[in-house]
């Protein structure tokens, strides 16, 4: 996947803990989990069309 932008966000400790736990449980990076969560949220709101990520939904 070609990275076109870098986002920096501030979240509360509960959100950070949840993202860290998801990343650890899925053996993924926090960046990967955050990207997927943002993409899913945008798709749910019909704000973004799904793009084919070159990474398979499993291990990177």
MMTF fields as JSON, N, C-alpha, C and O atoms, coordinates in Angstrom:
{
  "mmtfVersion": "1.0.0",
  "mmtfProducer": "UNKNOWN",
  "numBonds": 239,
  "numAtoms": 240,
  "numGroups": 60,
  "numChains": 1,
  "numModels": 1,
  "chainsPerModel": [1],
  "groupsPerChain": [60],
  "chainIdList": ["A"],
  "bondAtomList": [4, 2, 8, 6, 12, 10, 16, 14, 20, 18, 24, 22, 28, 26, 32, 30, 36, 34, 40, 38, 44, 42, 48, 46, 52, 50, 56, 54, 60, 58, 64, 62, 68, 66, 72, 70, 76, 74, 80, 78, 84, 82, 88, 86, 92, 90, 96, 94, 100, 98, 104, 102, 108, 106, 112, 110, 116, 114, 120, 118, 124, 122, 128, 126, 132, 130, 136, 134, 140, 138, 144, 142, 148, 146, 152, 150, 156, 154, 160, 158, 164, 162, 168, 166, 172, 170, 176, 174, 180, 178, 184, 182, 188, 186, 192, 190, 196, 194, 200, 198, 204, 202, 208, 206, 212, 210, 216, 214, 220, 218, 224, 222, 228, 226, 232, 230, 236, 234],
  "bondOrderList": [1, 1, 1, 1, 1, 1, 1, 1, 1, 1, 1, 1, 1, 1, 1, 1, 1, 1, 1, 1, 1, 1, 1, 1, 1, 1, 1, 1, 1, 1, 1, 1, 1, 1, 1, 1, 1, 1, 1, 1, 1, 1, 1, 1, 1, 1, 1, 1, 1, 1, 1, 1, 1, 1, 1, 1, 1, 1, 1],
  "groupList": [{"groupName": "UNK", "atomNameList": ["N", "CA", "C", "O"], "elementList": ["N", "C", "C", "O"], "formalChargeList": [0, 0, 0, 0], "bondAtomList": [1, 0, 2, 1, 3, 2], "bondOrderList": [1, 1, 2], "singleLetterCode": "X", "chemCompType": "L-PEPTIDE LINKING"}],
  "groupTypeList": [0, 0, 0, 0, 0, 0, 0, 0, 0, 0, 0, 0, 0, 0, 0, 0, 0, 0, 0, 0, 0, 0, 0, 0, 0, 0, 0, 0, 0, 0, 0, 0, 0, 0, 0, 0, 0, 0, 0, 0, 0, 0, 0, 0, 0, 0, 0, 0, 0, 0, 0, 0, 0, 0, 0, 0, 0, 0, 0, 0],
  "groupIdList": [1, 2, 3, 4, 5, 6, 7, 8, 9, 10, 11, 12, 13, 14, 15, 16, 17, 18, 19, 20, 21, 22, 23, 24, 25, 26, 27, 28, 29, 30, 31, 32, 33, 34, 35, 36, 37, 38, 39, 40, 41, 42, 43, 44, 45, 46, 47, 48, 49, 50, 51, 52, 53, 54, 55, 56, 57, 58, 59, 60],
  "secStructList": [7, 7, 7, 7, 7, 7, 7, 7, 7, 7, 7, 7, 2, 2, 2, 2, 2, 2, 2, 2, 2, 2, 2, 2, 2, 6, 6, 7, 7, 2, 2, 2, 2, 2, 2, 2, 2, 2, 2, 2, 2, 2, 2, 2, 6, 6, 7, 1, 7, 7, 7, 7, 7, 1, 1, 7, 1, 1, 7, 7],
  "xCoordList": [0.844, 0.0, 0.885, 1.799, 0.606, 1.34, 0.729, -0.476, 1.56, 1.069, 1.091, 2.134, -0.056, -0.179, -0.264, -0.041, -0.584, -0.73, -0.406, -0.542, 0.016, 0.269, -0.656, -0.696, -1.397, -2.303, -1.776, -1.274, -1.897, -1.58, -2.863, -3.486, -3.251, -4.481, -4.216, -3.297, -5.024, -4.982, -6.237, -7.345, -6.05, -7.176, -7.042, -5.958, -8.155, -8.091, -7.46, -7.283, -7.132, -6.421, -7.255, -6.701, -8.571, -9.42, -9.39, -9.338, -9.425, -9.356, -7.988, -7.89, -6.943, -5.597, -5.474, -4.925, -5.984, -5.931, -6.665, -6.189, -7.819, -8.61, -7.867, -7.839, -7.269, -6.53, -5.291, -4.98, -4.593, -3.417, -3.808, -3.097, -4.933, -5.386, -5.762, -5.433, -6.451, -6.798, -5.546, -5.465, -4.584, -3.338, -2.604, -2.112, -2.536, -1.843, -2.592, -1.973, -3.905, -4.704, -4.601, -4.607, -4.507, -4.438, -3.001, -2.776, -2.029, -0.609, -0.365, 0.267, -0.872, -0.76, -0.168, -0.065, 0.215, 0.701, -0.494, -1.601, -0.245, -1.281, -1.693, -2.875, -0.736, -1.048, -1.991, -2.935, -1.742, -2.593, -4.01, -4.98, -4.127, -5.451, -6.163, -7.346, -5.462, -6.08, -6.555, -7.654, -5.739, -6.13, -7.395, -8.304, -7.459, -8.64, -9.883, -10.97, -9.718, -10.855, -11.383, -12.595, -10.487, -10.902, -11.6, -12.643, -11.031, -11.623, -13.009, -13.947, -13.142, -14.444, -15.468, -16.62, -15.059, -15.981, -16.433, -17.61, -15.501, -15.86, -16.787, -17.741, -16.504, -17.371, -18.77, -19.771, -18.831, -20.129, -20.937, -22.167, -20.269, -20.945, -21.058, -21.542, -20.624, -20.645, -19.772, -20.029, -18.738, -17.869, -16.656, -15.934, -16.43, -15.271, -15.589, -16.226, -15.144, -15.313, -14.206, -13.073, -14.51, -13.458, -12.35, -12.61, -11.131, -9.992, -9.319, -9.217, -8.866, -8.2, -6.823, -5.926, -6.659, -5.368, -4.556, -5.072, -3.315, -2.484, -2.196, -1.809, -2.377, -2.166, -3.401, -4.523, -3.2, -4.311, -4.815, -4.026, -6.114, -6.617, -6.083, -6.83, -4.969, -4.325, -3.042, -3.024, -2.01, -0.698, -0.17, -0.466, 0.615, 1.204, 2.54, 3.184],
  "yCoordList": [-1.177, 0.0, 1.235, 1.363, 2.123, 3.372, 4.338, 4.59, 4.866, 5.791, 7.201, 7.693, 7.833, 9.162, 10.254, 11.425, 9.888, 10.881, 10.242, 9.032, 11.062, 10.632, 11.44, 12.667, 10.765, 11.427, 11.266, 10.207, 12.309, 12.243, 12.583, 13.612, 11.721, 11.965, 11.813, 11.11, 12.473, 12.327, 11.582, 11.92, 10.577, 9.798, 9.667, 9.838, 9.363, 9.166, 7.805, 6.977, 7.591, 6.367, 5.112, 4.059, 5.205, 4.03, 3.631, 2.445, 4.625, 4.344, 3.783, 2.836, 4.358, 3.848, 2.401, 1.56, 2.119, 0.741, -0.224, -1.33, 0.196, -0.665, -0.924, -2.056, 0.11, -0.05, -0.913, -1.774, -0.688, -1.503, -2.971, -3.86, -3.228, -4.6, -5.273, -6.439, -4.54, -5.095, -5.429, -6.486, -4.536, -4.753, -5.978, -6.797, -6.096, -7.247, -8.546, -9.555, -8.526, -9.735, -10.205, -11.406, -9.261, -9.596, -9.686, -9.928, -9.491, -9.487, -8.509, -8.845, -7.309, -6.223, -4.999, -4.931, -4.043, -2.774, -1.899, -2.085, -0.951, 0.013, 0.802, 1.094, 1.149, 1.895, 1.099, 1.656, -0.196, -1.035, -1.078, -0.918, -1.297, -1.349, -0.006, 0.027, 1.091, 2.415, 2.648, 3.161, 2.276, 2.438, 1.64, 2.146, 0.407, -0.42, 0.146, 0.155, 0.615, 1.186, 2.439, 2.624, 3.289, 4.497, 4.127, 4.692, 3.187, 2.758, 2.165, 2.484, 1.301, 0.705, 1.764, 1.694, 2.74, 3.804, 4.629, 4.972, 4.949, 5.719, 4.928, 5.477, 3.647, 2.813, 2.709, 2.736, 2.59, 2.504, 3.778, 3.733, 4.889, 6.166, 6.487, 7.557, 5.583, 5.769, 6.951, 7.594, 7.241, 8.37, 8.018, 8.902, 6.728, 6.327, 5.019, 4.137, 4.904, 3.644, 2.705, 3.142, 1.427, 0.487, 0.44, 0.381, 0.465, 0.342, -0.98, -1.39, -1.635, -2.914, -2.697, -2.177, -3.107, -3.054, -4.226, -5.339, -3.998, -5.076, -6.12, -7.238, -5.783, -6.756, -7.61, -7.108, -8.882, -9.791, -9.627, -9.292, -9.852, -9.726, -10.845, -11.79, -10.813, -11.777, -11.147, -9.996, -11.859, -11.334, -10.414, -10.598, -9.421, -8.517, -9.017, -8.381],
  "zCoordList": [0.0, 0.0, 0.0, 0.815, -0.907, -0.958, 0.043, 0.026, 0.9, 1.914, 1.338, 0.906, 1.337, 0.764, 1.817, 1.511, 3.059, 4.118, 5.457, 5.64, 6.364, 7.734, 8.627, 8.534, 9.49, 10.419, 11.839, 12.216, 12.598, 14.019, 14.759, 14.497, 15.676, 16.428, 17.919, 18.34, 18.686, 20.136, 20.555, 20.139, 21.376, 21.877, 23.384, 23.943, 24.032, 25.474, 25.782, 24.888, 27.02, 27.395, 27.156, 26.843, 27.298, 27.06, 25.583, 25.257, 24.696, 23.264, 22.898, 22.117, 23.455, 23.218, 23.682, 22.972, 24.865, 25.384, 24.452, 24.199, 23.945, 23.059, 21.751, 21.268, 21.18, 19.926, 20.143, 19.32, 21.232, 21.558, 21.729, 21.26, 22.397, 22.617, 21.297, 21.08, 20.411, 19.111, 18.31, 17.684, 18.331, 17.596, 18.116, 17.339, 19.42, 20.007, 19.713, 19.376, 19.836, 19.605, 18.155, 17.887, 17.223, 15.799, 15.286, 14.1, 16.183, 15.809, 14.666, 13.664, 14.833, 13.853, 14.522, 15.747, 13.71, 14.264, 14.627, 14.121, 15.505, 15.87, 14.63, 14.45, 13.779, 12.551, 11.657, 11.097, 11.521, 10.662, 11.218, 10.477, 12.53, 13.169, 13.012, 12.676, 13.25, 13.119, 11.697, 11.486, 10.716, 9.312, 9.011, 8.353, 9.482, 9.233, 9.927, 9.35, 11.16, 11.882, 11.185, 11.074, 10.72, 10.006, 8.7, 8.372, 7.957, 6.694, 6.918, 6.188, 7.925, 8.232, 8.61, 8.182, 9.403, 9.817, 8.615, 8.502, 7.716, 6.523, 5.606, 5.053, 5.448, 4.611, 5.224, 4.508, 6.544, 7.222, 7.028, 6.983, 6.914, 6.68, 5.204, 4.836, 4.367, 2.914, 2.508, 1.49, 3.302, 3.023, 2.191, 1.73, 1.998, 1.202, 0.518, 1.094, -0.699, -1.399, -0.948, -0.746, -0.787, -0.387, -1.427, -2.629, -0.955, -1.858, -1.562, -0.406, -2.593, -2.421, -1.837, -2.501, -0.565, 0.094, -0.424, -0.522, -0.751, -1.282, -0.235, -0.573, 1.045, 2.102, 2.255, 2.2, 2.445, 2.663, 4.077, 4.961, 4.34, 5.703, 6.579, 6.831, 7.014, 7.885, 8.333, 8.771, 8.234, 8.61, 7.525, 6.344, 7.929, 6.939, 6.48, 5.646]
}
